[in-house]
Amino acid sequence: MATVTDSLQNRLKQKALLLMCAIFFVIAALSVYFIEVLTQSAQEKNLALKHRIVEQAFNGYLARAEDEMKFIGQDLSLSNYVVGRELDLLFSHHEVLFFGGLDFFYIEWTDGRYSMDPRARLFTKVDLRSVLDDGLINRWTSVETKDNATLLMLKTTLLSDEQDNTGFLYGFISLNDNLTLVNELLESAGVSAVRIYDVSHNRVLLEEHRTGVDQSDAMLRARLPLTSPVQADLLLDVIETHTFSSVLFSNALPLISAVFLVLFGFYFVLSRQIKTAIFQPIEAMVYDHEEAVLPYVELQPIQHQSRQLVASIKAKEQRFMLLAESIHSAIVFCNEIAEIELLNPEAQRIFPGSDKARTVFDFMPIACHQPIQEALKGNVGVTFDLTFNELGQIYHWQAHSFKNESGYRGLLLVGKNITQETRLTWQLDQLQPLSSSYQKTVDSDAVLSELAYLAKLPNSVGSDSLKGWLSLLLSVLDDIALVESDVDLMPLGTVFCQESERVMLAMGVEANRAKIDCSVETGAKVVAVDAHFRGLIRVLLMMVMSNDMAERRLSVRFNKTELEMVAMNDMALRPLFFWMIKRLLADVNGQQKTLQNGALQLNMAMQEQESDAPQPSLAPNRVVAWVANDYPNADAVSEALERFGLIVKSYVSVDSFFTQSSALSQFDAVLIGCDKETEAQANITLSLKLKHKRDHLPIVWLNSTLPVDVAEHVYTLQGGFFDYNLYQVLLKACSVEGICTVHANEQDMCWVMVGGSRVTKAIWYTELEQYNIATQWLADLHSHHVVLSYQPKAVVVLLEAQPAAEIEAAQSAFPNVAFYSVQRWPEMPDNVVFFDMVSPNSSEQIRFFTQDVMKQNTNSRSNE
């Protein structure tokens, strides 16, 4: 396969092009943004003018209604009509009543009679006399009936020809679905929506928008006081849609084009300079003399390293030639087509005609050609024997394929003279033909008994466990078959950790099923370990983990220079295990005996080896938190930690840890147990990392089963739980900086913001960020327990109304939480502090609110 190369020049050009593109897009975006800001500012000024136009249209409409009231009053005063027929008189002038600004009227006579415009029932069903007391003479007032009809009412005095008071005339304008008034207001200034708000009565008098206007889009709003003859503090909102227009991009296009041309020219010049100043001199260096020093300081280390590599290759080649000539084996090197490249003197001696041959097939016997071809194809482990009758010698050949300097598969033939070994082996076979093979023969009855036991296992046993069991049996048999094995020096506890993990991975058995009694002192002793000793430990662990006895225990201790292991077992029907233990004990010079309770005791002489490295130890009085959760052997873990001289603080669950751990100032390590609740174990780990803003914490996971997904920077037990294993993982965890709960409790107070629109959230977030206040946002108080459980002294800001029951429940569960509200609603609880802030909240208001709250919290802390 050809090697894929890359060009540094092309890569640099690509990076420069990406940089230019990024700069171009940033400048273009900034240009569009600033032009948009200028355009929006102009639109806001124009919107203020439109506010005045709408205000004049509204006042004109009221003036028209007042003129209509004057006409009605004059008509009643100057006309002669029969008492009780005044409505007929007035409606005879229908051109004034039906096309004026007044929706209906009401006449209250001094003699107790009243005359009501029949059009009044189009707007309200209530008795109008209930709202007449709110009327003011020659002043408009806003009234709201019981059937939610919003009306503007004007009261005037009716005078006779003699200027006597004959009664009162009430004129009404309905603000509910008043299409005439709304159309005049919208069309007067061409706005998208209008809204009249009565501040004194805290209600909306009129709110309407054009058909087809989506108020969820971007809108521009002008809110100013409404100057009108209405006896109320009114605010007029004029709203207009704000969208990006093509004019914006046309205004920004010349600037963007200029920036594009400048950056394109700069990129072209930069590319030329890169090629001229850097890569052309590098290309010229290829033709320089090899021994000449490169003129560039950056490339001189590469040249120096290359010369060192060439010198090293030459030295290795000389040493290889010396080795090939001095070794007592025949060596033949061939290339990918079996052409001879090297023969050492031993190979030249046994193949005298090799100097005239081109390939290895020309002088090797035909019987060897097929193994050589298999090796050339890449097969591994190709061996064959070759007898030289004329020399009286037998050579055992090994064929090895390798990749040569051209990347093709070459061939190495190594022939070892085994004449003497073959002669001695033949003589030993003649003396003891069956002793060696007989000793290694497996007890067939024991094997058949084990297979019969496995065949009777219930269906609940998984296939993976059965496969793992068989693989462990085969591994032990392989260890028994070994005549010699490598010996390693390591702590005894480490061997138990490794073999326990291997058994659990293969069988899928929980770690806490077998209780291993291996103290820290015993596990720290360094001993010589070979394959037979590992196989013996593996068999014992298999016996303990798979038996059905109430107590599954494997005890390990040193008695001076003798290692004693006691295993509880119920293997009376499985003789294969006793045969394997007997064979392995013979290899390690051990003895076995059965105790009265059926336990199996093994004793073997094992000399402790001295280790140069000092053994680390845990400092006394370290504080360790033990979060048990659903871990089955929680008490055993607590007892082990106390044996280590540690101060143990036990917690039954994650919740109890977070609510009770604040009583201590620091934890040197946190142990988290788990059987099935793996999600809780992961959640507490993530919570601690987020709370302390550190990824590397002294956290240890104790699981009943080997965990599949382990969080980053978390320590776990290797194998089953016992003292030495737990002690070693605590050494690693305690080497990390501890968890300081006091520091975590002294951090800045968290603010929990509840509710609010997207615009409101953005305004609050920007302002609070200036004070470095940590904030969390909730849609409502329904899920307050998730946040307040870990922030018991938080500040909760209610941006909109919340159910009183939710607030009281949160206050009851977390009494140190302070509640603040920027809106008032009828059922607001007493424990909520109200700040009167006009909507929408401005940056100035939020700043005053934040300073006030922070000052209150500071005073409360000082009092505490």
C-alpha positions in Angstrom: 0.0 0.0 0.0 1.5 3.3 -1.0 2.2 5.9 1.7 0.0 8.9 1.6 2.1 12.1 1.8 1.0 15.6 2.6 2.4 19.0 1.5 3.4 21.4 4.2 3.1 24.3 1.7 -0.5 23.3 0.8 -1.3 22.8 4.4 0.0 26.3 5.3 -1.9 27.8 2.4 -5.1 26.1 3.6 -4.6 27.3 7.2 -3.9 30.9 5.8 -7.1 30.6 3.7 -9.2 29.5 6.6 -7.8 32.3 8.7 -8.6 34.9 6.0 -12.1 33.4 5.7 -12.6 33.6 9.4 -11.4 37.2 9.5 -13.7 38.1 6.5 -16.8 36.5 8.1 -16.1 38.2 11.5 -15.7 41.7 9.9 -18.7 41.1 7.7 -20.8 40.1 10.7 -19.6 43.1 12.7 -20.4 45.4 9.8 -23.9 44.0 9.4 -24.4 44.3 13.2 -23.3 47.9 13.5 -25.4 48.9 10.5 -28.3 47.1 12.1 -27.8 48.9 15.4 -27.8 52.3 13.6 -30.9 51.3 11.7 -32.7 50.1 14.8 -31.7 53.4 16.6 -33.3 55.4 13.8 -36.4 53.2 13.9 -36.7 53.7 17.7 -36.6 57.5 17.2 -39.2 57.3 14.4 -41.3 55.1 16.7 -41.3 57.9 19.4 -42.8 60.3 16.7 -45.4 57.7 15.8 -46.3 57.5 19.5 -47.2 61.2 19.4 -49.3 60.7 16.3 -51.2 57.8 17.9 -51.7 59.9 21.0 -53.2 62.8 18.9 -55.5 60.3 17.1 -56.7 59.0 20.4 -57.4 62.5 21.7 -59.1 63.4 18.5 -61.4 60.5 18.8 -62.3 61.6 22.4 -62.8 65.2 21.2 -65.2 63.9 18.6 -67.1 62.1 21.2 -67.2 65.2 23.4 -68.6 67.2 20.5 -71.3 64.5 20.1 -72.1 64.9 23.8 -72.4 68.7 23.4 -74.7 68.1 20.5 -76.9 65.8 22.5 -77.0 68.3 25.4 -77.9 71.2 23.2 -80.6 69.2 21.4 -82.2 68.3 24.7 -82.0 71.8 26.0 -83.3 73.7 22.9 -85.8 71.3 21.5 -89.4 71.0 22.5 -90.4 67.4 23.0 -92.8 65.3 25.0 -91.4 64.0 28.3 -90.3 60.4 27.8 -89.8 60.9 24.0 -86.3 62.3 24.2 -84.7 59.2 22.6 -87.0 59.6 19.6 -85.8 63.2 19.3 -82.2 62.2 19.6 -82.2 59.2 17.2 -83.9 61.4 14.6 -80.5 62.9 14.1 -79.0 59.5 13.3 -76.3 60.9 11.1 -74.6 62.4 14.3 -75.2 59.4 16.6 -74.3 56.6 14.3 -71.2 58.2 12.8 -69.7 59.9 15.9 -67.2 58.7 18.4 -69.7 57.9 21.1 -70.8 54.3 21.4 -73.9 54.9 23.6 -75.2 57.4 26.2 -77.2 57.4 29.4 -79.5 60.3 30.7 -80.2 60.7 34.4 -83.0 63.2 35.1 -83.3 65.2 38.4 -86.9 63.8 38.9 -85.5 60.3 39.2 -86.2 59.2 35.6 -83.5 57.9 33.3 -83.2 57.3 29.7 -80.7 54.6 28.3 -79.4 54.3 24.9 -80.6 50.8 23.6 -77.1 50.4 22.0 -75.7 50.0 25.5 -76.9 46.3 25.6 -74.5 45.6 22.7 -71.6 46.3 25.0 -72.7 45.3 28.5 -75.6 43.6 30.3 -75.2 45.1 33.7 -77.2 47.9 35.2 -75.3 51.1 34.2 -76.4 52.8 37.4 -73.8 50.7 39.2 -71.0 52.6 37.5 -72.5 56.2 37.3 -70.9 57.1 40.7 -67.4 56.8 39.2 -68.3 59.6 36.6 -66.6 63.0 36.7 -68.1 66.1 35.1 -66.4 67.0 31.9 -63.6 64.3 32.6 -63.2 60.9 31.0 -62.8 58.1 33.4 -62.2 54.4 32.9 -64.7 51.9 34.4 -64.9 48.1 34.3 -68.3 46.3 34.6 -68.9 43.0 36.3 -69.1 41.3 32.8 -65.6 42.5 32.0 -66.6 45.3 29.7 -64.0 48.1 29.7 -65.6 51.6 29.1 -64.6 55.3 29.0 -67.3 57.4 30.6 -67.8 61.2 30.3 -70.3 63.1 32.5 -71.9 66.4 31.6 -74.7 68.6 33.1 -78.0 69.1 31.3 -79.3 72.7 31.5 -82.7 74.1 30.6 -83.3 77.3 28.7 -83.4 79.1 32.1 -80.0 77.5 32.9 -81.6 75.2 35.5 -80.0 71.7 36.1 -82.4 69.2 34.6 -80.1 66.1 34.9 -76.8 64.5 33.8 -75.8 63.1 30.5 -73.3 60.1 30.5 -71.4 59.2 27.3 -69.7 55.9 26.9 -66.9 54.6 24.6 -66.4 50.8 24.7 -62.8 49.7 24.5 -63.7 46.0 23.9 -63.4 45.2 20.2 -63.8 48.8 19.2 -62.8 48.4 15.6 -63.3 52.1 14.7 -61.0 53.4 17.5 -58.4 50.6 16.9 -58.3 51.2 13.2 -57.8 54.9 13.6 -55.0 54.4 16.1 -53.2 51.7 13.9 -53.7 53.6 10.7 -52.8 57.0 12.0 -49.1 56.2 12.3 -49.0 52.9 10.5 -47.9 50.8 13.5 -48.3 47.1 14.1 -49.9 47.1 17.5 -51.1 49.5 20.2 -51.7 49.0 23.9 -53.2 51.4 26.5 -52.4 50.5 30.1 -54.0 52.0 33.2 -51.2 52.3 35.8 -53.4 53.6 38.6 -55.8 50.6 38.3 -53.2 48.1 37.1 -55.2 46.9 34.1 -55.1 47.0 30.3 -57.7 49.2 28.8 -57.0 48.5 25.1 -54.7 46.1 23.3 -54.9 45.3 19.6 -52.6 44.4 16.7 -52.9 44.2 13.0 -54.1 41.0 11.3 -51.3 38.7 10.4 -48.8 40.2 12.9 -46.9 37.5 14.9 -46.0 39.1 18.2 -43.5 36.3 18.9 -41.2 37.9 16.2 -38.7 40.7 16.9 -40.6 43.8 17.9 -39.7 47.4 18.6 -41.7 49.0 21.5 -42.2 52.7 22.6 -43.8 53.0 26.0 -44.5 56.6 27.1 -47.2 58.3 29.2 -50.4 59.0 27.3 -51.5 62.7 27.6 -55.3 62.7 27.3 -58.5 64.1 29.0 -58.9 60.7 30.7 -58.8 61.0 34.5 -56.1 58.2 34.9 -52.4 57.6 34.7 -52.2 55.9 31.3 -49.3 54.4 29.4 -49.4 54.1 25.6 -47.4 51.2 24.0 -46.7 51.6 20.3 -45.3 48.4 18.8 -43.8 47.9 15.4 -42.3 44.7 13.8 -38.6 44.8 13.4 -37.0 42.6 10.7 -33.8 42.5 8.7 -34.3 44.2 5.4 -32.6 44.0 2.1 -31.6 47.7 2.6 -29.4 46.6 5.5 -27.4 44.2 3.3 -27.2 46.7 0.4 -25.7 49.3 2.8 -23.2 46.8 4.1 -22.3 45.3 0.7 -19.7 48.0 -0.3 -17.8 47.6 3.0 -17.9 43.8 2.8 -16.7 43.9 -0.8 -13.8 46.1 0.1 -12.8 43.9 3.0 -13.0 40.8 0.7 -10.7 42.4 -1.9 -8.2 43.5 0.7 -8.1 40.1 2.4 -7.9 38.3 -1.0 -4.9 40.5 -2.0 -3.3 39.9 1.4 -3.7 36.1 1.0 -2.2 36.2 -2.5 0.8 38.2 -1.3 1.2 36.0 1.8 1.2 32.8 -0.4 3.9 34.2 -2.6 6.0 35.2 0.3 5.7 31.8 2.0 6.8 30.0 -1.2 9.7 32.4 -1.9 11.0 32.8 1.6 10.5 29.3 3.0 9.8 26.4 0.6 12.0 27.4 -2.3 15.2 27.4 -0.1 14.1 24.1 1.4 13.7 22.6 -2.1 17.2 23.9 -3.0 18.7 22.1 0.0 18.1 18.7 -1.7 20.9 19.4 -4.1 23.4 20.5 -1.4 26.2 18.2 -0.3 25.1 15.7 2.3 27.9 16.7 4.7 27.2 20.4 4.5 25.5 22.0 7.4 22.0 23.2 6.6 21.7 27.0 6.6 18.5 27.0 8.7 18.6 26.7 12.5 15.2 25.0 12.6 16.4 22.2 10.3 19.8 21.5 11.9 18.4 19.3 14.7 16.7 17.1 12.0 20.0 16.8 10.2 21.9 16.0 13.4 19.3 13.4 14.3 19.5 11.8 10.8 23.3 11.6 11.0 23.0 9.9 14.4 20.4 7.5 13.0 22.7 6.6 10.1 25.6 6.0 12.4 23.5 3.9 14.7 22.3 1.8 11.8 25.9 1.2 10.6 26.9 0.2 14.2 24.0 -2.2 14.5 24.8 -3.7 11.1 28.4 -4.3 12.2 27.2 -5.9 15.5 24.8 -8.0 13.5 27.5 -9.3 11.2 29.7 -10.1 14.2 26.9 -12.0 15.8 25.9 -13.9 12.7 29.5 -15.0 12.2 30.1 -16.0 15.9 26.8 -17.8 16.7 26.7 -21.6 16.4 23.7 -21.7 14.1 23.2 -21.5 10.4 21.6 -18.3 9.2 20.2 -17.6 5.7 18.6 -14.3 4.7 16.5 -14.1 1.6 14.5 -11.4 -0.1 10.8 -11.5 -1.2 11.6 -13.8 -4.2 13.8 -16.1 -2.1 17.1 -14.7 -3.6 20.0 -15.1 -1.2 21.2 -12.0 0.6 23.3 -13.3 3.4 24.8 -16.6 4.6 27.0 -16.8 7.7 30.0 -19.2 7.8 28.0 -22.0 9.5 25.5 -22.0 6.6 28.3 -21.9 4.0 29.9 -24.9 5.7 26.8 -27.1 5.5 25.8 -25.8 2.0 29.0 -25.8 0.0 27.2 -25.1 -3.3 25.4 -22.0 -2.1 27.9 -19.6 -3.6 26.8 -20.6 -7.1 23.0 -20.6 -6.3 20.7 -17.6 -6.9 17.8 -18.6 -4.7 17.4 -20.8 -1.6 15.5 -23.4 -3.6 18.7 -24.1 -5.6 20.6 -25.8 -2.8 17.9 -26.8 -0.2 16.3 -30.2 -0.5 12.9 -30.5 -2.2 11.3 -31.7 1.0 12.0 -28.2 2.5 10.5 -26.2 -0.3 6.9 -26.2 0.9 7.7 -24.9 4.4 9.8 -22.2 2.9 7.0 -21.1 0.6 4.6 -21.0 3.5 6.9 -18.8 5.4 7.2 -16.5 2.4 3.4 -16.2 2.4 3.5 -15.0 6.0 2.7 -18.1 8.0 4.0 -18.2 11.6 5.7 -21.0 13.4 7.1 -22.9 10.4 9.7 -25.4 11.4 11.3 -28.4 9.8 14.2 -30.8 10.5 17.0 -31.5 7.9 19.5 -34.4 8.2 22.9 -34.1 6.5 24.1 -37.7 6.0 27.5 -36.7 4.6 28.1 -34.6 7.7 26.3 -36.9 10.2 24.4 -34.0 11.7 20.7 -33.0 12.2 19.6 -29.4 12.0 16.3 -28.0 13.3 15.2 -25.1 11.1 12.9 -22.2 12.0 11.5 -20.0 9.2 10.6 -16.4 10.1 9.1 -13.8 7.7 9.9 -10.1 8.2 9.4 -6.8 6.4 12.6 -5.6 4.7 13.7 -2.1 3.9 11.5 -2.0 0.8 8.4 -3.0 2.6 8.2 -6.5 1.1 8.2 -9.8 3.0 11.6 -11.3 3.4 12.7 -14.7 4.8 15.1 -15.7 7.6 16.1 -19.3 8.1 17.8 -20.2 11.4 19.2 -23.7 11.7 20.3 -25.2 15.0 22.4 -28.3 15.3 20.3 -30.7 17.4 22.4 -33.8 16.8 23.6 -34.2 20.4 20.1 -33.4 21.9 18.4 -35.9 19.6 20.9 -38.6 20.6 20.4 -37.9 24.4 16.6 -37.8 24.1 16.6 -41.1 22.3 18.7 -42.7 25.0 16.4 -41.4 27.8 13.4 -42.7 26.0 14.9 -46.0 25.9 15.6 -46.0 29.6 12.2 -44.5 30.8 9.8 -44.7 27.9 6.6 -43.8 29.8 7.6 -42.0 33.0 7.5 -38.4 31.6 4.2 -38.8 29.8 2.6 -40.8 32.6 3.2 -38.1 35.2 1.4 -35.4 33.1 -1.6 -37.6 32.2 -4.8 -36.1 33.4 -7.0 -38.3 35.6 -9.7 -39.3 33.0 -12.2 -40.2 35.7 -11.9 -36.8 37.3 -12.4 -35.1 34.0 -15.5 -37.2 33.2 -16.9 -36.4 36.7 -16.4 -32.7 36.2 -18.1 -32.8 32.7 -21.0 -34.7 34.2 -21.4 -32.1 36.9 -21.4 -29.3 34.4 -24.0 -31.1 32.3 -26.4 -31.1 35.3 -26.2 -27.4 35.9 -29.6 -25.6 35.8 -30.7 -23.5 32.8 -30.2 -20.3 34.8 -26.5 -20.6 34.4 -25.5 -18.5 31.4 -23.4 -19.7 28.6 -20.8 -17.0 29.1 -20.2 -18.2 32.7 -19.9 -21.8 31.5 -17.4 -20.8 28.8 -15.4 -18.8 31.3 -15.4 -21.8 33.7 -14.0 -24.1 31.0 -11.4 -21.5 29.9 -10.2 -21.3 33.5 -9.9 -25.0 33.7 -7.9 -25.1 30.5 -5.6 -22.4 31.7 -4.9 -24.3 34.9 -4.2 -27.5 32.9 -1.8 -25.5 30.7 0.0 -24.3 33.9 0.3 -27.9 35.1 1.7 -29.0 31.8 4.5 -26.4 32.0 7.9 -27.9 33.0 9.5 -24.5 33.6 8.1 -21.0 33.8 9.3 -17.5 34.4 9.6 -16.5 38.0 8.6 -12.9 39.0 9.0 -11.1 42.3 5.9 -9.3 43.4 3.7 -8.8 46.5 1.5 -11.7 47.4 -1.6 -9.4 47.6 -1.0 -8.3 44.0 -1.1 -11.9 42.8 -4.4 -12.4 44.5 -5.8 -9.2 43.0 -4.8 -10.3 39.5 -6.1 -13.8 39.7 -9.3 -12.7 41.4 -10.0 -10.3 38.6 -9.2 -13.0 36.0 -11.7 -15.4 37.6 -14.4 -12.8 37.9 -14.0 -11.7 34.3 -14.2 -15.3 33.1 -17.1 -16.5 35.3 -19.0 -13.3 35.8 -19.2 -13.9 39.6 -19.8 -11.0 42.0 -16.7 -9.8 43.8 -18.4 -10.0 47.2 -19.4 -13.7 46.9 -15.9 -14.9 48.1 -14.4 -13.4 51.2 -10.7 -13.2 50.9 -8.9 -12.8 54.2 -5.5 -11.3 53.3 -4.2 -8.6 55.6 -2.1 -5.7 54.5 1.0 -7.1 56.1 0.6 -10.5 54.5 -0.3 -9.0 51.1 2.8 -6.7 51.1 5.3 -9.6 51.4 7.2 -10.0 48.2 7.5 -13.6 47.0 8.7 -15.5 44.0 5.7 -16.3 41.7 5.6 -18.7 38.8 2.9 -20.2 36.6 2.3 -23.1 39.0 1.7 -20.8 42.0 -0.7 -18.6 40.0 -2.6 -21.7 38.8 -2.9 -22.9 42.5 -4.4 -19.6 43.6 -6.7 -19.6 40.6 -8.0 -23.1 41.5 -8.6 -22.0 45.1 -10.5 -18.9 44.0 -12.7 -21.0 41.6 -13.4 -23.4 44.4 -14.5 -20.7 46.9 -16.5 -18.6 44.4 -18.5 -21.5 42.9 -19.4 -23.5 46.1 -22.8 -23.5 47.6 -21.8 -23.3 51.3 -23.0 -20.5 53.5 -19.4 -19.3 54.1 -17.2 -18.8 51.1 -13.8 -17.8 52.6 -10.2 -18.0 51.6 -7.7 -17.2 54.3 -4.1 -16.4 53.6 -1.4 -15.8 56.3 2.4 -16.3 56.8 3.6 -18.5 59.6 7.3 -17.6 59.7 8.7 -18.9 56.4 5.6 -21.0 55.6 2.6 -19.8 53.6 -0.7 -21.2 54.9 -4.0 -21.0 52.8 -7.3 -22.3 54.1 -10.2 -22.6 51.7 -13.8 -23.4 52.5 -15.1 -25.9 49.8 -17.8 -28.4 49.0 -16.0 -30.1 46.2 -16.5 -33.7 47.4 -18.3 -34.6 44.1 -15.7 -32.8 41.9 -12.4 -34.7 42.2 -10.8 -32.8 39.3 -10.1 -29.9 41.6 -8.3 -32.1 44.2 -6.2 -33.6 41.4 -5.2 -30.2 40.1 -4.3 -29.0 43.6 -2.3 -32.1 44.2 -0.3 -31.7 40.9 0.3 -27.9 41.5 1.3 -28.5 45.2 3.9 -31.0 44.0 5.4 -28.4 41.7 5.6 -25.8 44.5 6.7 -28.3 47.2 3.5 -27.9 49.3 1.3 -30.1 51.4 -2.5 -30.3 52.0 -4.8 -31.6 54.7 -8.5 -31.5 55.4 -9.7 -29.8 58.6 -12.6 -31.0 60.7 -15.1 -28.4 59.2 -14.3 -29.7 55.7 -12.0 -26.8 54.9 -8.9 -27.5 52.8 -5.5 -26.3 54.3 -2.5 -25.8 52.1 1.0 -25.3 53.4 4.1 -24.5 51.4 7.6 -23.2 52.2 7.9 -19.7 50.7 10.8 -17.4 51.5 10.0 -13.7 51.7 12.1 -11.7 49.2 13.5 -8.3 50.2 12.3 -5.3 48.2 14.4 -2.2 47.5 11.5 0.1 47.2 10.0 1.4 50.5 6.5 0.3 51.2 4.1 3.3 51.3 1.6 3.5 54.1 -1.5 5.5 55.0 -1.0 8.4 57.5 -3.1 7.8 60.6 -6.3 9.7 61.4 -7.1 10.4 57.8 -10.8 11.0 57.2 -12.6 8.7 54.8 -16.3 9.0 53.8 -18.0 5.6 53.1 -21.2 5.9 51.1 -22.6 2.4 51.2 -25.8 2.8 48.9 -26.8 -0.8 48.2 -23.4 -2.4 48.6 -24.0 -5.8 50.4 -20.9 -5.9 52.6 -21.0 -2.3 54.0 -20.1 -3.3 57.5 -17.0 -5.3 56.3 -15.7 -2.2 54.5 -16.2 0.0 57.6 -14.3 -2.6 59.8 -11.5 -2.8 57.3 -11.1 1.0 57.2 -11.0 1.2 61.0 -8.3 -1.5 61.0 -6.2 0.9 58.8 -6.4 3.5 61.6 -8.6 5.8 59.5 -11.5 8.0 60.7 -14.6 6.5 59.0 -17.8 8.5 58.4 -20.4 6.2 57.1 -23.4 7.3 55.0 -26.3 5.0 53.9 -27.1 6.8 50.7 -26.1 9.7 48.4 -28.7 12.0 49.9 -27.4 11.5 53.4 -23.9 12.2 52.3 -24.8 15.6 50.8 -27.0 16.6 53.7 -24.7 15.4 56.5 -21.1 15.7 55.1 -21.0 19.5 55.8 -20.3 18.7 59.5 -16.6 17.8 58.6 -14.0 20.2 57.1 -12.3 17.7 54.8 -12.3 14.2 53.4 -9.1 12.6 52.3 -11.0 10.0 50.3 -14.6 9.1 49.4 -15.6 5.5 48.9 -18.8 4.9 47.0 -20.4 1.5 47.1 -22.7 0.0 44.5 -24.5 -3.2 43.7 -27.3 -2.4 41.2 -27.6 1.4 41.5 -24.8 2.3 39.1 -26.6 5.4 38.1 -26.5 6.8 41.6 -22.8 6.0 41.9 -22.1 7.9 38.6 -24.3 10.8 39.7 -22.6 11.4 43.0 -19.2 11.3 41.3 -20.3 13.9 38.7 -21.9 16.1 41.4 -18.7 16.1 43.4 -16.6 17.0 40.4 -18.9 19.8 39.5 -19.3 21.1 43.0 -15.5 21.2 43.6 -14.6 22.2 40.0 -12.0 19.4 39.8 -11.9 16.3 37.6 -9.2 14.4 39.7 -10.7 13.7 43.1 -9.9 11.0 45.7 -13.0 8.9 44.7 -13.0 5.1 45.0 -15.7 2.8 43.5 -16.5 -0.4 45.3 -18.8 -2.5 43.1 -20.2 -6.0 43.6 -19.4 -6.7 40.0 -16.6 -5.4 37.9 -17.8 -2.1 36.5 -18.1 -1.7 32.7 -18.1 2.1 32.4 -15.7 3.7 34.8 -15.7 7.5 35.1 -12.5 9.3 34.3 -10.1 9.9 37.3 -11.9 7.3 39.5 -10.1 4.5 41.3 -11.6 1.0 41.4 -10.7 -2.2 43.1 -8.9 -4.8 41.0 -10.5 -8.1 41.8 -12.3 -9.0 44.9 -12.5 -7.0 48.1 -10.0 -7.7 50.9 -7.8 -5.7 53.2 -4.6 -5.5 51.0 -6.6 -4.6 47.9 -8.6 -1.9 49.6 -5.4 -0.5 51.2 -3.6 -0.2 47.9 -6.4 1.6 46.2 -6.7 4.0 49.2 -2.9 4.7 48.9 -3.6 5.9 45.3 -6.6 7.9 46.2 -5.0 9.6 49.3 -2.1 10.7 47.1 -4.6 13.2 45.5 -5.6 16.4 47.2 -8.5 15.8 49.5 -12.0 17.2 49.3 -12.4 20.3 51.4 -16.0 20.7 52.3 -15.4 24.0 54.1 -14.1 25.6 51.0 -17.1 24.3 49.1 -19.5 25.7 51.6 -17.7 29.1 51.5 -18.1 29.5 47.8 -20.3 32.3 46.4 -24.0 31.7 46.9 -25.9 30.2 44.0 -28.9 32.1 42.6 -31.8 30.1 41.3 -33.9 32.0 38.7 -37.4 30.7 38.2 -39.6 31.4 35.2 -39.3 34.4 32.9 -39.4 34.9 29.1 -36.3 34.4 26.9 -35.7 38.2 26.8 -36.0 38.5 30.5 -33.6 35.7 31.1 -31.1 37.2 28.8 -31.3 40.6 30.5 -30.9 39.0 34.0 -28.1 36.7 32.9 -26.1 39.5 31.4 -26.4 41.7 34.5 -25.7 38.9 37.0 -22.6 37.7 35.1 -21.0 41.1 35.9 -21.1 40.2 39.6 -19.7 36.6 39.0 -22.9 35.2 40.4 -23.5 31.5 39.7 -27.0 31.0 38.4 -29.2 28.0 37.7 -32.5 28.4 35.7 -35.7 26.5 36.4 -38.9 26.8 34.4 -40.9 26.4 37.6 -40.5 25.3 41.2 -41.8 21.8 40.5 -38.2 20.4 40.3 -36.7 22.6 43.0 -35.5 19.6 45.0 -32.8 18.6 42.4 -31.0 22.0 42.7 -31.7 23.0 46.3 -30.5 19.6 47.7 -26.9 20.7 46.8 -27.4 24.4 47.4 -29.2 24.6 50.8 -28.5 28.4 51.1 -29.4 29.5 47.6 -31.2 32.7 46.6 -34.4 32.0 44.7 -35.6 34.8 42.4 -39.2 34.4 41.1 -39.4 36.2 37.7 -43.1 35.3 37.5 -45.9 34.0 39.7 -45.5 30.5 41.3 -48.0 28.4 43.2 -48.0 29.1 46.9 -48.0 25.4 47.7 -44.7 24.9 45.8 -43.1 27.8 47.6 -44.2 26.6 51.0 -43.0 23.1 50.3 -39.5 24.4 49.2 -39.3 26.6 52.2 -40.2 23.8 54.5 -37.7 21.4 53.0 -34.9 24.0 52.8 -35.4 26.7 55.5 -32.2 28.6 54.7 -33.3 29.4 51.1 -34.3 33.0 50.6 -37.2 33.8 48.2 -37.5 37.1 46.2 -40.1 38.2 43.7 -40.1 41.0 41.2 -43.8 40.7 40.5 -46.8 40.8 42.9 -49.7 38.3 42.7 -52.7 37.9 44.9 -51.7 34.6 46.7 -48.0 35.6 47.3 -46.8 33.9 50.6 -45.4 36.0 53.4 -41.9 34.4 53.2 -41.4 35.9 49.7 -39.6 39.3 49.7 -41.2 41.6 47.1 -39.1 44.1 45.0 -41.3 46.5 43.0 -39.7 46.5 39.5 -41.4 47.8 36.4 -41.7 45.4 33.5 -39.6 45.0 31.4 -36.8 44.9 33.9 -34.0 47.3 33.0 -30.3 46.9 33.8 -30.4 49.7 36.4 -33.2 48.0 38.3 -31.5 44.6 38.2 -28.3 46.2 39.5 -30.1 47.9 42.5 -31.9 44.6 43.2 -28.6 42.6 43.1 -26.7 44.9 45.4 -29.6 45.0 47.9 -29.8 41.2 48.0 -26.1 40.7 48.3 -26.0 43.3 51.1 -28.8 41.4 53.0 -27.0 38.1 52.6 -23.7 39.7 53.8 -25.5 41.1 56.9 -27.2 37.7 57.7 -23.8 35.9 57.5 -22.2 38.4 59.8 -25.0 38.0 62.3 -24.5 34.2 62.2 
